[in-house]
Amino acid sequence: MSAAAVSSPLVTWWLSCHVDYACRHAGACCRSGWPLPVETSVVPVIAAAVQAGRVRTVDGQPAWLHESAEAPEGTAGTFRLDGAACVFHAPRAGAAAASGPYHCAVHAALGHEVLPASCRHFPRVCLIDDRGVRVSLSHYCPTAATMLFEHEGPIEIVPGPAAVPGALVPEGLDARDGLPPRLTPVVLMDLEALTAWERVVVDTLAGPDAPDGTPAEALARVRAYAERLVQWSPGKAPLTALIAGLRATDAALTGFGGTIASAERGSDGGPYRLERQRRAMRVVAQACREPWTWPAAPANIDALDRAFVASEWPAAGPIVRRYLAAKAFGAWVVYQADAARGLVRWLQLSHDVLRVEAARACGEANRALDGDLLFIAVRQADLVLMHYADSLLVAQAL
């Protein structure tokens, strides 16, 4: 990578529902029991603030760093945990410990730039390539999930602020030194075509011109588009021209008995759907990094879905489609698998994991799916998809 590539500012792209993200100190990341790595460079600043009394641990003890001889180069260790919470994550003044509101003592006293890199980046998930930086968010973060639920209107891909304040190049999947994504095992996709394809997928799922229909119908439409893409080969009309004309095929994909309607009926009902959901949960469970694990789909998933989810899923459609658009935007799978069928399979997996988690949440609450239970399901789906499961192992399974 050239020095110019490092020093030149990168254009940063967001989804319009996420572009105004700012930490609201919900504390999910700080109270999840994760070992949060601390870079050697920030240790003296935090240590001096603790010694001066500017920053206090939740239990009042001066020790805050869990040092490790096995830590990667440049990392001193991890923040000490108090139970399942970072030792610096404490209730704000006058708040009860059980109810919050919480804040990070380091963030409050020293500012965002002193936080370790993992804390500064969460919940951002970045893809960096020669087009710039694409920033998606993990909806395990309650603030990110709330933005997904509260957003009104369509979703668009828009330019926005730097992914991480103060970081010229954020951490994430950096594909600038690699080959462009595969369209098929023998054909690569240029970045101009990748950008056009990503916009078509996001727009089909939740954009200004998104066709009406269920999430399954939207996925079937994207799947049909992907199948048209993989038929392309060099020497034909430019791939960007094919992508630009995909929406013109909609008339052939809809209507009574059309491809989309029949695909939705065939792939989202009965035993096929259940087996697909069970397989999705096996894929993510097998991809989980130690020591994290994830439970299989409930044994009574069919009964739970029929009793609590199926009738409410159409009403949840707009939120589910926005969720899928977020999974399509800046998706690592386009580099780790391929940009057409691989992306579609990733979206289908994400949809199936979300629906299983919706059924699980409903079963535990013993009531039909509503906004609160869907919120729980979205957070749980992203907890396993974005944090517990290794993205490369998931891509290989697709």
N, C-alpha and C positions, 0 to 999 in steps of 0.2 A: 504494500500500500504506500503510495507516495506521500511526502510531507504535505503537498498541496491538498490531497484528499482529506488529510486529518485536520488541517487548519481551515478549510473552506466550510462555511456554515451549511448545514444540511437542511433542506426543506422538510418540515415536520407536518404530517398529515394525521387527522383525527376523524372520527365519526362525529357528526354534529351533535349527537346526544351526549358525547363525552368531552367535547372540546373545552368546556368550562370547569373541568374537574379541579378540585382543590381539597386537600385533606380536611375533614370535619371531625377528626379525632374520635371516630367511632370505636377504635381500639381492637378491631377483630384481628389484625395482624399481630398486635402486641400481646394479645391474650390467647393465642392459639397454640402455645407450647412449642413454637418453632425455635430452633437454635439460630439466633440472629448473628451472623458473622460481623465482627468488628475489625476494620482495617487498622493496621499499625499506625497509620498517619493521624487518625483521630483520637487515639488513646491519650496522648499528652493533654489535649484540650479538655477532654471529658474528665480526666483525672484531676487536673488543676481546678476545674469547676466544682468537683465533688469535695476536694480538700478545702476549698474556700467557702463551702456551704451554699454555693449558688445552685447546685443541683443535688437533690437528695434521692436516695433509693426509697422504695415504698416501705421497707422494713427498718429504715434508719441505719442500716449497716454500711460501713464504708466500702466493703468489697462489692464490686459490681461487674468485674470481668472474670469470666471462666476461661482461663488460659489453656491452650492445648498445644503440645509439641507437634501434633500431627496437622495443625492448621496449615492451609495453603500459604505459599509465599506471599508476604504482604498483609497477612491476616494474623492478628494477635490471639484470637479466640472468639468467644461468643458472649453476649450479654448474659449475666447470671439470671436465672429464672426464680421467681417466687411463686411456687405452685406452678401454674401453667402460664403465668404472665411474666413479661419482661420486668425486671426489678425496677426499671425507671417508669413504668406505666402506672400512674397513681390517680386516684380521684382528684378532681379539681377542688380548690378550696371550698369548704362548706358542703361538699357532696358526700353522701354515704358510700362506703367502699363497695357495697353490693349493687348499687344502682347507677353509679357514675353521676354526672358525666366525667370521663377520664381525659387525661392528656399525657403526652410524653414529656417528662421533666427535661430531658435533653433538648427536645425540639422547642419547648417553651422558653428555656433560659438561653440557649445558645444559637438557635435558628436551624433552619432546614439544612443548610450547607454543612453542618457539623455532624449530621446523622450518618451512620454507616450507609454504604451504597445500597444494601438490600432494603433498608428503611426508606431511603430517598426514592427508590424506584417503585416500591409497591404502591398501588396495584397495577402499575404500567407494565405492559407486555409489548416489547418493541421488536420490530423487524427493520433492519437497516440494509439497504442495498443501494445501487447507483441511482435510484429514483429519489432517495431521501430516507426519512424515518417514518414508519407507520406505527402509531400508538393505539393499541387496544387496551382495554382495562379488564382486570379480573373482577367479576361480579361477586366474588366471595367478599370483597370489600363492601360493607353496607352502603357506603356513599355511592359507589359506582352502580350498585344494584338499584338504589333509589333513583339515580339519574335515568336508568333504563326504563323504570316504571313511570316516572313523572314526565318523560319527554312526550311532547304533543306534536303530531304531524309526522311527515316522512323523515327518513334518515338520509343524509348525504355525506360524502367524503369531502372534507374541507381542510384548508391549511390552518395551522394553529401555532400556539407557542411551543417552545422547546419541550421535548418530552420530560426532561428532568431539569429543573432550574439549576444553572451553574455547570451543567455537563454538556460539553460540545458534542460528544458522541455517547449516547446512553448505552447501558448494557442491554443485551438481547441477542437475537440471532443476527449476526453480521455476515451478510452474504456478498459483500462487495468484492471479495477476492475469489469468488467461486463462479461456476458456470451458471447461466440463467436457468430457470426452472424447466423441467421436462414437460412437454405436452403429452408425449407418449414415450415408451422406452427407447425409441430411436429418433425422436424429433424434439429439439429444444424450442422453447417459446421465448421470443425476444421481450424485453421489458416494456416496450410500448404496447404490445399485445397483452401482456400480463396486466398492465394498468387498465386497459379497456375491459378485459374479462372480469377483473375484480369489481369494476363499476357496474357491469351488467349484473353480476351476482348480487351485490349489495342492493342495487335498485330493484331487482326482481323480488327480493325478500322483503324490503321495507322502504324502498325509495319513493320518490315523487310519482313515478309511473308504475309502481308495483300493482300487478293485477290482483283483483279480489281473490279470496280463497283461503283455505286452511293452510297451516304450515306445511302439511304433507303435500298439498297441491303445489305450493311454492317450491318445495324441494324437488318434486317430480318435474317441474318446469326447468329448474336449473340442471337436473340430471339429463333431460332431453337436450338442452343446449350443449352440455359437455360432450354428449355422444356425437353431436354435429362437429364439435371442435376436433375431436380425435380422428376424424376422417380426413382432416386437412393434411396436405403434404407440400413441401417446398416445390415451387414451379407453378403452383396454382395462383389464383388471385391472392393478394396480401392477406395474412391472417387477421389483421385489424379490420379489413373489409368484411370478412366473414363474421367477425364478432359484432361489427356495427349492424349487420343485417339479421342477427339472431332474433331480435324482437319482432321482425317482420314475419317470422314463422309462427307467431302465436295463434293465428287463425286456424292453422292446421293442428294445433295442439290442444284446442279447447272445444267446447261444444258438447252436445249430447253424444256420449260414447267416444269422445275424443281421447287422444293419447293421455293427456294430463288427468282427466277424470278417471279413466280406467286404471292408470298407474296408481292414483291415490287410493282407489278402492282395493286394488290388489296388494298394495304394500303396507297399508296402515290398518288392516283389520285382521282379526282372527289369529290363528296359530302362527302365521308368518310374522306378524308384528311382535308377538310374544317371544318367539325364538330370536328375532333380531334384537329385541331389548335385552334378553338374557345374554346374547353374545356380546353386546356393547358393554355390559357390566363386567363380563369376563375379560374383555380386552383391557379396560381401564384398571381392573384389579391386578391383572398380571403385569401391567406396566408401572405399578406403584413402586416408588423408591423406598427402600428400607429406611427407617422402621415403620413407614406409613403403610397402612392397609385400607382396603375398602370392602364393605359387605356386598355379597351378591344381591341380585334382585330378590325381593321377598318371595318366599315359596308360593304365596297366594296372590301374586302380582295380577293375575287375570281378574280375580274377584275384586281386588282393590281398585283396579282400573275401571271395571264396569260399574262398581258401586259409587265411586267418588270422583273419577277423572273424566271419563269419556264424554259425559253430557256437558261438562264445563269447559272442555278443551277448546271448542270453537270460540267461546268468549275470551279465552286467554290468548287467542291467535295473534293479535297485534303485538303483544309483549313477547310471545315466543318468536315471532318473525323478527323483531328487533334483536332479540338475543342471538338468533342465527346469523343475522347480518354482522353482528359484532364478532362472531366466530369466523366469518368469511373474510373480514377486513384484516389485513396484515397477518394472515394465517401462516404460521411457520410450515405447515404441511405442504405448501406449494413448492418449497425447496426440499423438504425432507421426504416427500413422496412424489407427487406431480400436481400440476396446476389444474387439471381437468377432473378426471375421475377421482383422484386422491382427495381433492378439495370437496367434491360431492360426498364422498364416503365419510370424511371428517364432519361435515354438516349433518349427515344422517346419524352418525354416532352421537354427536352433541344433542340432537333432538331426542334420541332414544334415552340417553342418560338423564336428560331433563325430565322426560315423562316418567321414568322409573322413580326418580327422586320426588316427583309430584305425588305419585301413588304412595311412596313410603311416608311422606309427610302427612298425607291424608289419613293413612292407616293409623299412624301414631296419634293423630288428633281425633280420629273417628268422626270425621265430617267431610263434606264435599269440598272440592278444590275452590279456594277463594284467593283474593289478592295476597293475604298474609301467608298462606301456605305455598302459593306460587313463588313468593319472595324467598321463602326458606329453600324451596327446590332449586331456584336459580343459584343461590349462594352455595348450596351443597354440590350442585353439578359443577360449578367452576372450581370449588375446592379440590375435587378429584381431577378434573380435566386440566386445570392450569397449575396445580401445585403438587399434588401427590403423584400423578402419573408422569412418567418420562415421555416427553413429546416425541422423541425419536422412536421409542419402542411402540408408541401408539401408531405413528406413521407407518412403521414397518408392518404392523398388524393389518393396516388398511390395504 
